[in-house]
């Protein structure tokens, strides 16, 4: 009785949270009613949801690292060449990457 939600091949934090919550709910219902199949399915869905959430978090952290490094490079190149637009754009990309890393920092 699995109702896993999958919307794309890339892991999703929202989808992971949904499956984790649904799994916990199924497990609770299974425990209360004595339906072992619900309990087991709930445990599996919860674990799958947690794994997807963690994978999505790691992916987003890596994207933040990439943006942060790329932004720094663009900023430096812009400063060296006198291209203020490139420098500003690089700084914004760097800052965006830093925020993305902070939001997705592994616990």
Backbone atoms as SQL, in Angstrom:
CREATE TABLE atoms (id INTEGER PRIMARY KEY, chain TEXT, resi INTEGER, resn TEXT, atom TEXT, x REAL, y REAL, z REAL);
INSERT INTO atoms VALUES
  (1, 'A', 1, 'UNK', 'N', 0.831, -1.185, 0.000),
  (2, 'A', 1, 'UNK', 'CA', 0.000, 0.000, 0.000),
  (3, 'A', 1, 'UNK', 'C', 0.869, 1.239, 0.000),
  (4, 'A', 2, 'UNK', 'N', 1.693, 1.390, -0.964),
  (5, 'A', 2, 'UNK', 'CA', 2.607, 2.520, -1.044),
  (6, 'A', 2, 'UNK', 'C', 2.036, 3.598, -1.941),
  (7, 'A', 3, 'UNK', 'N', 2.140, 4.860, -1.488),
  (8, 'A', 3, 'UNK', 'CA', 1.661, 5.979, -2.291),
  (9, 'A', 3, 'UNK', 'C', 2.766, 7.012, -2.428),
  (10, 'A', 4, 'UNK', 'N', 3.957, 6.567, -2.733),
  (11, 'A', 4, 'UNK', 'CA', 5.093, 7.459, -2.876),
  (12, 'A', 4, 'UNK', 'C', 4.826, 8.494, -3.959),
  (13, 'A', 5, 'UNK', 'N', 5.188, 9.736, -3.687),
  (14, 'A', 5, 'UNK', 'CA', 5.024, 10.815, -4.642),
  (15, 'A', 5, 'UNK', 'C', 6.361, 11.067, -5.321),
  (16, 'A', 6, 'UNK', 'N', 6.400, 10.926, -6.629),
  (17, 'A', 6, 'UNK', 'CA', 7.616, 11.250, -7.355),
  (18, 'A', 6, 'UNK', 'C', 7.258, 12.157, -8.510),
  (19, 'A', 7, 'UNK', 'N', 7.949, 13.295, -8.607),
  (20, 'A', 7, 'UNK', 'CA', 7.640, 14.262, -9.645),
  (21, 'A', 7, 'UNK', 'C', 8.766, 14.411, -10.651),
  (22, 'A', 8, 'UNK', 'N', 9.968, 14.033, -10.299),
  (23, 'A', 8, 'UNK', 'CA', 11.083, 14.116, -11.228),
  (24, 'A', 8, 'UNK', 'C', 12.171, 13.160, -10.776),
  (25, 'A', 9, 'UNK', 'N', 13.195, 13.032, -11.609),
  (26, 'A', 9, 'UNK', 'CA', 14.275, 12.118, -11.254),
  (27, 'A', 9, 'UNK', 'C', 15.217, 12.731, -10.225),
  (28, 'A', 10, 'UNK', 'N', 15.199, 14.043, -10.072),
  (29, 'A', 10, 'UNK', 'CA', 16.051, 14.711, -9.094),
  (30, 'A', 10, 'UNK', 'C', 15.364, 14.675, -7.726),
  (31, 'A', 11, 'UNK', 'N', 16.113, 14.409, -6.661),
  (32, 'A', 11, 'UNK', 'CA', 15.490, 14.354, -5.335),
  (33, 'A', 11, 'UNK', 'C', 14.872, 15.699, -4.953),
  (34, 'A', 12, 'UNK', 'N', 13.798, 15.632, -4.202),
  (35, 'A', 12, 'UNK', 'CA', 13.061, 16.830, -3.808),
  (36, 'A', 12, 'UNK', 'C', 12.894, 16.853, -2.290),
  (37, 'A', 13, 'UNK', 'N', 13.207, 17.995, -1.680),
  (38, 'A', 13, 'UNK', 'CA', 13.025, 18.117, -0.238),
  (39, 'A', 13, 'UNK', 'C', 11.548, 18.036, 0.129),
  (40, 'A', 14, 'UNK', 'N', 10.699, 18.675, -0.656),
  (41, 'A', 14, 'UNK', 'CA', 9.260, 18.657, -0.368),
  (42, 'A', 14, 'UNK', 'C', 8.703, 17.242, -0.497),
  (43, 'A', 15, 'UNK', 'N', 9.093, 16.549, -1.545),
  (44, 'A', 15, 'UNK', 'CA', 8.626, 15.182, -1.750),
  (45, 'A', 15, 'UNK', 'C', 9.144, 14.273, -0.633),
  (46, 'A', 16, 'UNK', 'N', 10.382, 14.476, -0.232),
  (47, 'A', 16, 'UNK', 'CA', 10.953, 13.691, 0.860),
  (48, 'A', 16, 'UNK', 'C', 10.207, 13.916, 2.163),
  (49, 'A', 17, 'UNK', 'N', 9.890, 15.167, 2.449),
  (50, 'A', 17, 'UNK', 'CA', 9.142, 15.473, 3.673),
  (51, 'A', 17, 'UNK', 'C', 7.752, 14.854, 3.619),
  (52, 'A', 18, 'UNK', 'N', 7.113, 14.944, 2.463),
  (53, 'A', 18, 'UNK', 'CA', 5.779, 14.362, 2.301),
  (54, 'A', 18, 'UNK', 'C', 5.814, 12.864, 2.599),
  (55, 'A', 19, 'UNK', 'N', 6.756, 12.153, 1.959),
  (56, 'A', 19, 'UNK', 'CA', 6.834, 10.704, 2.160),
  (57, 'A', 19, 'UNK', 'C', 7.217, 10.340, 3.587),
  (58, 'A', 20, 'UNK', 'N', 8.064, 11.126, 4.201),
  (59, 'A', 20, 'UNK', 'CA', 8.430, 10.884, 5.592),
  (60, 'A', 20, 'UNK', 'C', 7.203, 11.012, 6.498),
  (61, 'A', 21, 'UNK', 'N', 6.431, 12.085, 6.290),
  (62, 'A', 21, 'UNK', 'CA', 5.234, 12.317, 7.091),
  (63, 'A', 21, 'UNK', 'C', 4.178, 11.228, 6.840),
  (64, 'A', 22, 'UNK', 'N', 3.955, 10.899, 5.572),
  (65, 'A', 22, 'UNK', 'CA', 2.963, 9.867, 5.251),
  (66, 'A', 22, 'UNK', 'C', 3.389, 8.513, 5.827),
  (67, 'A', 23, 'UNK', 'N', 4.679, 8.228, 5.761),
  (68, 'A', 23, 'UNK', 'CA', 5.174, 6.975, 6.321),
  (69, 'A', 23, 'UNK', 'C', 4.964, 6.904, 7.820),
  (70, 'A', 24, 'UNK', 'N', 5.244, 8.002, 8.497),
  (71, 'A', 24, 'UNK', 'CA', 5.033, 8.051, 9.946),
  (72, 'A', 24, 'UNK', 'C', 3.556, 7.860, 10.284),
  (73, 'A', 25, 'UNK', 'N', 2.685, 8.480, 9.496),
  (74, 'A', 25, 'UNK', 'CA', 1.242, 8.344, 9.710),
  (75, 'A', 25, 'UNK', 'C', 0.797, 6.896, 9.504),
  (76, 'A', 26, 'UNK', 'N', 1.244, 6.281, 8.427),
  (77, 'A', 26, 'UNK', 'CA', 0.888, 4.881, 8.164),
  (78, 'A', 26, 'UNK', 'C', 1.394, 3.969, 9.277),
  (79, 'A', 27, 'UNK', 'N', 2.628, 4.233, 9.706),
  (80, 'A', 27, 'UNK', 'CA', 3.198, 3.410, 10.774),
  (81, 'A', 27, 'UNK', 'C', 2.365, 3.543, 12.051),
  (82, 'A', 28, 'UNK', 'N', 1.949, 4.761, 12.377),
  (83, 'A', 28, 'UNK', 'CA', 1.120, 4.997, 13.557),
  (84, 'A', 28, 'UNK', 'C', -0.209, 4.246, 13.442),
  (85, 'A', 29, 'UNK', 'N', -0.864, 4.371, 12.290),
  (86, 'A', 29, 'UNK', 'CA', -2.142, 3.679, 12.076),
  (87, 'A', 29, 'UNK', 'C', -1.948, 2.165, 12.193),
  (88, 'A', 30, 'UNK', 'N', -0.865, 1.669, 11.617),
  (89, 'A', 30, 'UNK', 'CA', -0.575, 0.245, 11.704),
  (90, 'A', 30, 'UNK', 'C', -0.362, -0.211, 13.135),
  (91, 'A', 31, 'UNK', 'N', 0.350, 0.598, 13.906),
  (92, 'A', 31, 'UNK', 'CA', 0.593, 0.253, 15.309),
  (93, 'A', 31, 'UNK', 'C', -0.708, 0.265, 16.119),
  (94, 'A', 32, 'UNK', 'N', -1.553, 1.257, 15.862),
  (95, 'A', 32, 'UNK', 'CA', -2.808, 1.394, 16.610),
  (96, 'A', 32, 'UNK', 'C', -3.782, 0.269, 16.262),
  (97, 'A', 33, 'UNK', 'N', -3.836, -0.071, 14.973),
  (98, 'A', 33, 'UNK', 'CA', -4.820, -1.078, 14.534),
  (99, 'A', 33, 'UNK', 'C', -4.274, -2.495, 14.549),
  (100, 'A', 34, 'UNK', 'N', -2.968, -2.632, 14.711),
  (101, 'A', 34, 'UNK', 'CA', -2.358, -3.950, 14.674),
  (102, 'A', 34, 'UNK', 'C', -2.139, -4.475, 13.260),
  (103, 'A', 35, 'UNK', 'N', -2.251, -3.592, 12.270),
  (104, 'A', 35, 'UNK', 'CA', -2.048, -3.982, 10.871),
  (105, 'A', 35, 'UNK', 'C', -0.559, -3.919, 10.554),
  (106, 'A', 36, 'UNK', 'N', 0.101, -5.081, 10.649),
  (107, 'A', 36, 'UNK', 'CA', 1.546, -5.128, 10.448),
  (108, 'A', 36, 'UNK', 'C', 1.972, -4.637, 9.068),
  (109, 'A', 37, 'UNK', 'N', 1.149, -4.868, 8.047),
  (110, 'A', 37, 'UNK', 'CA', 1.511, -4.425, 6.699),
  (111, 'A', 37, 'UNK', 'C', 1.575, -2.894, 6.635),
  (112, 'A', 38, 'UNK', 'N', 0.655, -2.211, 7.329),
  (113, 'A', 38, 'UNK', 'CA', 0.688, -0.752, 7.365),
  (114, 'A', 38, 'UNK', 'C', 1.917, -0.260, 8.135),
  (115, 'A', 39, 'UNK', 'N', 2.207, -0.933, 9.243),
  (116, 'A', 39, 'UNK', 'CA', 3.367, -0.545, 10.044),
  (117, 'A', 39, 'UNK', 'C', 4.645, -0.668, 9.217),
  (118, 'A', 40, 'UNK', 'N', 4.803, -1.788, 8.538),
  (119, 'A', 40, 'UNK', 'CA', 6.003, -2.014, 7.741),
  (120, 'A', 40, 'UNK', 'C', 6.082, -1.054, 6.556),
  (121, 'A', 41, 'UNK', 'N', 4.965, -0.880, 5.861),
  (122, 'A', 41, 'UNK', 'CA', 4.943, 0.034, 4.718),
  (123, 'A', 41, 'UNK', 'C', 5.246, 1.455, 5.173),
  (124, 'A', 42, 'UNK', 'N', 4.714, 1.832, 6.320),
  (125, 'A', 42, 'UNK', 'CA', 4.967, 3.168, 6.865),
  (126, 'A', 42, 'UNK', 'C', 6.434, 3.377, 7.186),
  (127, 'A', 43, 'UNK', 'N', 7.055, 2.371, 7.800),
  (128, 'A', 43, 'UNK', 'CA', 8.488, 2.474, 8.112),
  (129, 'A', 43, 'UNK', 'C', 9.308, 2.646, 6.835),
  (130, 'A', 44, 'UNK', 'N', 8.959, 1.856, 5.809),
  (131, 'A', 44, 'UNK', 'CA', 9.697, 1.924, 4.545),
  (132, 'A', 44, 'UNK', 'C', 9.503, 3.276, 3.859),
  (133, 'A', 45, 'UNK', 'N', 8.270, 3.771, 3.833),
  (134, 'A', 45, 'UNK', 'CA', 8.007, 5.054, 3.186),
  (135, 'A', 45, 'UNK', 'C', 8.688, 6.188, 3.949),
  (136, 'A', 46, 'UNK', 'N', 8.669, 6.113, 5.279),
  (137, 'A', 46, 'UNK', 'CA', 9.349, 7.128, 6.090),
  (138, 'A', 46, 'UNK', 'C', 10.844, 7.145, 5.783),
  (139, 'A', 47, 'UNK', 'N', 11.458, 5.979, 5.758),
  (140, 'A', 47, 'UNK', 'CA', 12.901, 5.890, 5.487),
  (141, 'A', 47, 'UNK', 'C', 13.224, 6.406, 4.085),
  (142, 'A', 48, 'UNK', 'N', 12.376, 6.063, 3.123),
  (143, 'A', 48, 'UNK', 'CA', 12.573, 6.536, 1.754),
  (144, 'A', 48, 'UNK', 'C', 12.460, 8.057, 1.689),
  (145, 'A', 49, 'UNK', 'N', 11.497, 8.604, 2.397),
  (146, 'A', 49, 'UNK', 'CA', 11.316, 10.055, 2.428),
  (147, 'A', 49, 'UNK', 'C', 12.505, 10.762, 3.058),
  (148, 'A', 50, 'UNK', 'N', 13.001, 10.220, 4.157),
  (149, 'A', 50, 'UNK', 'CA', 14.178, 10.806, 4.811),
  (150, 'A', 50, 'UNK', 'C', 15.397, 10.761, 3.884),
  (151, 'A', 51, 'UNK', 'N', 15.579, 9.640, 3.196),
  (152, 'A', 51, 'UNK', 'CA', 16.712, 9.504, 2.273),
  (153, 'A', 51, 'UNK', 'C', 16.597, 10.500, 1.126),
  (154, 'A', 52, 'UNK', 'N', 15.394, 10.670, 0.589),
  (155, 'A', 52, 'UNK', 'CA', 15.218, 11.629, -0.511),
  (156, 'A', 52, 'UNK', 'C', 15.465, 13.051, -0.031),
  (157, 'A', 53, 'UNK', 'N', 14.969, 13.386, 1.144),
  (158, 'A', 53, 'UNK', 'CA', 15.189, 14.733, 1.695),
  (159, 'A', 53, 'UNK', 'C', 16.685, 14.996, 1.844),
  (160, 'A', 54, 'UNK', 'N', 17.400, 14.038, 2.416),
  (161, 'A', 54, 'UNK', 'CA', 18.841, 14.212, 2.620),
  (162, 'A', 54, 'UNK', 'C', 19.596, 14.318, 1.294),
  (163, 'A', 55, 'UNK', 'N', 19.174, 13.546, 0.300),
  (164, 'A', 55, 'UNK', 'CA', 19.815, 13.615, -1.017),
  (165, 'A', 55, 'UNK', 'C', 19.560, 14.974, -1.667),
  (166, 'A', 56, 'UNK', 'N', 18.339, 15.479, -1.552),
  (167, 'A', 56, 'UNK', 'CA', 18.011, 16.792, -2.115),
  (168, 'A', 56, 'UNK', 'C', 18.797, 17.890, -1.411),
  (169, 'A', 57, 'UNK', 'N', 18.927, 17.761, -0.112),
  (170, 'A', 57, 'UNK', 'CA', 19.681, 18.740, 0.662),
  (171, 'A', 57, 'UNK', 'C', 21.144, 18.757, 0.215),
  (172, 'A', 58, 'UNK', 'N', 21.724, 17.596, 0.019),
  (173, 'A', 58, 'UNK', 'CA', 23.114, 17.510, -0.429),
  (174, 'A', 58, 'UNK', 'C', 23.276, 18.087, -1.831),
  (175, 'A', 59, 'UNK', 'N', 22.307, 17.823, -2.703),
  (176, 'A', 59, 'UNK', 'CA', 22.350, 18.356, -4.064),
  (177, 'A', 59, 'UNK', 'C', 22.296, 19.882, -4.041),
  (178, 'A', 60, 'UNK', 'N', 21.395, 20.432, -3.251),
  (179, 'A', 60, 'UNK', 'CA', 21.264, 21.886, -3.166),
  (180, 'A', 60, 'UNK', 'C', 22.513, 22.520, -2.539),
  (181, 'A', 61, 'UNK', 'N', 23.117, 21.858, -1.573),
  (182, 'A', 61, 'UNK', 'CA', 24.351, 22.366, -0.974),
  (183, 'A', 61, 'UNK', 'C', 25.462, 22.413, -2.022),
  (184, 'A', 62, 'UNK', 'N', 25.553, 21.362, -2.832),
  (185, 'A', 62, 'UNK', 'CA', 26.569, 21.310, -3.886),
  (186, 'A', 62, 'UNK', 'C', 26.335, 22.406, -4.916),
  (187, 'A', 63, 'UNK', 'N', 25.071, 22.652, -5.263),
  (188, 'A', 63, 'UNK', 'CA', 24.767, 23.739, -6.203),
  (189, 'A', 63, 'UNK', 'C', 25.175, 25.084, -5.622),
  (190, 'A', 64, 'UNK', 'N', 24.974, 25.251, -4.331),
  (191, 'A', 64, 'UNK', 'CA', 25.394, 26.481, -3.666),
  (192, 'A', 64, 'UNK', 'C', 26.900, 26.656, -3.716),
  (193, 'A', 65, 'UNK', 'N', 27.619, 25.562, -3.530),
  (194, 'A', 65, 'UNK', 'CA', 29.080, 25.604, -3.604),
  (195, 'A', 65, 'UNK', 'C', 29.529, 26.016, -4.999),
  (196, 'A', 66, 'UNK', 'N', 28.892, 25.437, -6.010),
  (197, 'A', 66, 'UNK', 'CA', 29.216, 25.753, -7.408),
  (198, 'A', 66, 'UNK', 'C', 28.947, 27.232, -7.698),
  (199, 'A', 67, 'UNK', 'N', 27.786, 27.735, -7.278),
  (200, 'A', 67, 'UNK', 'CA', 27.458, 29.142, -7.517),
  (201, 'A', 67, 'UNK', 'C', 28.390, 30.075, -6.756),
  (202, 'A', 68, 'UNK', 'N', 28.719, 29.683, -5.557),
  (203, 'A', 68, 'UNK', 'CA', 29.611, 30.518, -4.749),
  (204, 'A', 68, 'UNK', 'C', 30.985, 30.646, -5.406),
  (205, 'A', 69, 'UNK', 'N', 31.536, 29.532, -5.858),
  (206, 'A', 69, 'UNK', 'CA', 32.855, 29.545, -6.497),
  (207, 'A', 69, 'UNK', 'C', 32.798, 30.273, -7.842),
  (208, 'A', 70, 'UNK', 'N', 31.778, 29.961, -8.642),
  (209, 'A', 70, 'UNK', 'CA', 31.650, 30.617, -9.943),
  (210, 'A', 70, 'UNK', 'C', 31.441, 32.109, -9.808),
  (211, 'A', 71, 'UNK', 'N', 30.659, 32.497, -8.815),
  (212, 'A', 71, 'UNK', 'CA', 30.433, 33.919, -8.577),
  (213, 'A', 71, 'UNK', 'C', 31.701, 34.636, -8.168),
  (214, 'A', 72, 'UNK', 'N', 32.503, 33.989, -7.349),
  (215, 'A', 72, 'UNK', 'CA', 33.774, 34.596, -6.917),
  (216, 'A', 72, 'UNK', 'C', 34.694, 34.801, -8.114),
  (217, 'A', 73, 'UNK', 'N', 34.752, 33.796, -8.979),
  (218, 'A', 73, 'UNK', 'CA', 35.592, 33.906, -10.184),
  (219, 'A', 73, 'UNK', 'C', 35.109, 35.057, -11.063),
  (220, 'A', 74, 'UNK', 'N', 33.793, 35.120, -11.303),
  (221, 'A', 74, 'UNK', 'CA', 33.242, 36.206, -12.124),
  (222, 'A', 74, 'UNK', 'C', 33.529, 37.565, -11.504),
  (223, 'A', 75, 'UNK', 'N', 33.410, 37.658, -10.201),
  (224, 'A', 75, 'UNK', 'CA', 33.664, 38.918, -9.504),
  (225, 'A', 75, 'UNK', 'C', 35.114, 39.355, -9.661),
  (226, 'A', 76, 'UNK', 'N', 36.028, 38.431, -9.492),
  (227, 'A', 76, 'UNK', 'CA', 37.457, 38.760, -9.613),
  (228, 'A', 76, 'UNK', 'C', 37.793, 39.159, -11.047),
  (229, 'A', 77, 'UNK', 'N', 37.287, 38.392, -12.021),
  (230, 'A', 77, 'UNK', 'CA', 37.543, 38.721, -13.430),
  (231, 'A', 77, 'UNK', 'C', 36.976, 40.100, -13.747),
  (232, 'A', 78, 'UNK', 'N', 35.779, 40.371, -13.263),
  (233, 'A', 78, 'UNK', 'CA', 35.178, 41.686, -13.483),
  (234, 'A', 78, 'UNK', 'C', 36.001, 42.801, -12.867),
  (235, 'A', 79, 'UNK', 'N', 36.521, 42.571, -11.665),
  (236, 'A', 79, 'UNK', 'CA', 37.348, 43.583, -10.998),
  (237, 'A', 79, 'UNK', 'C', 38.644, 43.816, -11.757),
  (238, 'A', 80, 'UNK', 'N', 39.272, 42.742, -12.223),
  (239, 'A', 80, 'UNK', 'CA', 40.549, 42.852, -12.934),
  (240, 'A', 80, 'UNK', 'C', 40.370, 43.548, -14.286),
  (241, 'A', 81, 'UNK', 'N', 39.279, 43.227, -14.976),
  (242, 'A', 81, 'UNK', 'CA', 39.053, 43.795, -16.311),
  (243, 'A', 81, 'UNK', 'C', 38.316, 45.128, -16.267),
  (244, 'A', 82, 'UNK', 'N', 37.861, 45.529, -15.088),
  (245, 'A', 82, 'UNK', 'CA', 37.132, 46.782, -14.964),
  (246, 'A', 82, 'UNK', 'C', 35.666, 46.674, -15.374),
  (247, 'A', 83, 'UNK', 'N', 35.170, 45.457, -15.524),
  (248, 'A', 83, 'UNK', 'CA', 33.773, 45.228, -15.904),
  (249, 'A', 83, 'UNK', 'C', 32.922, 45.196, -14.637),
  (250, 'A', 84, 'UNK', 'N', 32.365, 46.343, -14.284),
  (251, 'A', 84, 'UNK', 'CA', 31.591, 46.470, -13.042),
  (252, 'A', 84, 'UNK', 'C', 30.336, 45.588, -13.066),
  (253, 'A', 85, 'UNK', 'N', 29.732, 45.427, -14.242),
  (254, 'A', 85, 'UNK', 'CA', 28.534, 44.584, -14.354),
  (255, 'A', 85, 'UNK', 'C', 28.873, 43.133, -14.024),
  (256, 'A', 86, 'UNK', 'N', 29.986, 42.633, -14.573),
  (257, 'A', 86, 'UNK', 'CA', 30.402, 41.257, -14.298),
  (258, 'A', 86, 'UNK', 'C', 30.768, 41.095, -12.830),
  (259, 'A', 87, 'UNK', 'N', 31.434, 42.094, -12.291),
  (260, 'A', 87, 'UNK', 'CA', 31.825, 42.041, -10.883),
  (261, 'A', 87, 'UNK', 'C', 30.583, 41.995, -9.983),
  (262, 'A', 88, 'UNK', 'N', 29.594, 42.835, -10.282),
  (263, 'A', 88, 'UNK', 'CA', 28.372, 42.867, -9.488),
  (264, 'A', 88, 'UNK', 'C', 27.589, 41.555, -9.645),
  (265, 'A', 89, 'UNK', 'N', 27.499, 41.082, -10.856),
  (266, 'A', 89, 'UNK', 'CA', 26.805, 39.822, -11.113),
  (267, 'A', 89, 'UNK', 'C', 27.491, 38.665, -10.380),
  (268, 'A', 90, 'UNK', 'N', 28.809, 38.660, -10.409),
  (269, 'A', 90, 'UNK', 'CA', 29.565, 37.629, -9.698),
  (270, 'A', 90, 'UNK', 'C', 29.335, 37.684, -8.204),
  (271, 'A', 91, 'UNK', 'N', 29.303, 38.889, -7.656),
  (272, 'A', 91, 'UNK', 'CA', 29.055, 39.040, -6.219),
  (273, 'A', 91, 'UNK', 'C', 27.661, 38.524, -5.846),
  (274, 'A', 92, 'UNK', 'N', 26.682, 38.824, -6.704),
  (275, 'A', 92, 'UNK', 'CA', 25.315, 38.357, -6.435),
  (276, 'A', 92, 'UNK', 'C', 25.239, 36.836, -6.509),
  (277, 'A', 93, 'UNK', 'N', 25.905, 36.236, -7.487),
  (278, 'A', 93, 'UNK', 'CA', 25.903, 34.779, -7.619),
  (279, 'A', 93, 'UNK', 'C', 26.594, 34.141, -6.409),
  (280, 'A', 94, 'UNK', 'N', 27.707, 34.738, -5.991),
  (281, 'A', 94, 'UNK', 'CA', 28.435, 34.246, -4.825),
  (282, 'A', 94, 'UNK', 'C', 27.533, 34.267, -3.589),
  (283, 'A', 95, 'UNK', 'N', 26.844, 35.401, -3.378),
  (284, 'A', 95, 'UNK', 'CA', 25.975, 35.535, -2.215),
  (285, 'A', 95, 'UNK', 'C', 24.807, 34.556, -2.265),
  (286, 'A', 96, 'UNK', 'N', 24.236, 34.362, -3.456),
  (287, 'A', 96, 'UNK', 'CA', 23.151, 33.392, -3.626),
  (288, 'A', 96, 'UNK', 'C', 23.643, 31.994, -3.253),
  (289, 'A', 97, 'UNK', 'N', 24.830, 31.633, -3.718),
  (290, 'A', 97, 'UNK', 'CA', 25.398, 30.328, -3.396),
  (291, 'A', 97, 'UNK', 'C', 25.647, 30.154, -1.914),
  (292, 'A', 98, 'UNK', 'N', 26.097, 31.227, -1.274),
  (293, 'A', 98, 'UNK', 'CA', 26.357, 31.161, 0.163),
  (294, 'A', 98, 'UNK', 'C', 25.065, 30.920, 0.939),
  (295, 'A', 99, 'UNK', 'N', 24.001, 31.617, 0.564),
  (296, 'A', 99, 'UNK', 'CA', 22.702, 31.420, 1.223),
  (297, 'A', 99, 'UNK', 'C', 22.211, 29.995, 0.987),
  (298, 'A', 100, 'UNK', 'N', 22.367, 29.515, -0.248),
  (299, 'A', 100, 'UNK', 'CA', 21.916, 28.154, -0.575),
  (300, 'A', 100, 'UNK', 'C', 22.681, 27.134, 0.260),
  (301, 'A', 101, 'UNK', 'N', 23.962, 27.356, 0.472),
  (302, 'A', 101, 'UNK', 'CA', 24.746, 26.453, 1.313),
  (303, 'A', 101, 'UNK', 'C', 24.253, 26.498, 2.756),
  (304, 'A', 102, 'UNK', 'N', 24.013, 27.690, 3.280),
  (305, 'A', 102, 'UNK', 'CA', 23.589, 27.819, 4.669),
  (306, 'A', 102, 'UNK', 'C', 22.244, 27.150, 4.904),
  (307, 'A', 103, 'UNK', 'N', 21.311, 27.303, 3.972),
  (308, 'A', 103, 'UNK', 'CA', 19.987, 26.715, 4.101),
  (309, 'A', 103, 'UNK', 'C', 20.044, 25.183, 4.033),
  (310, 'A', 104, 'UNK', 'N', 21.004, 24.660, 3.298),
  (311, 'A', 104, 'UNK', 'CA', 21.086, 23.213, 3.078),
  (312, 'A', 104, 'UNK', 'C', 22.266, 22.570, 3.779),
  (313, 'A', 105, 'UNK', 'N', 22.817, 23.243, 4.775),
  (314, 'A', 105, 'UNK', 'CA', 23.971, 22.707, 5.508),
  (315, 'A', 105, 'UNK', 'C', 23.591, 21.384, 6.173),
  (316, 'A', 106, 'UNK', 'N', 24.399, 20.344, 5.950),
  (317, 'A', 106, 'UNK', 'CA', 24.135, 19.065, 6.607),
  (318, 'A', 106, 'UNK', 'C', 24.185, 19.203, 8.131),
  (319, 'A', 107, 'UNK', 'N', 23.316, 18.462, 8.783),
  (320, 'A', 107, 'UNK', 'CA', 23.250, 18.577, 10.246),
  (321, 'A', 107, 'UNK', 'C', 24.049, 17.525, 10.929);
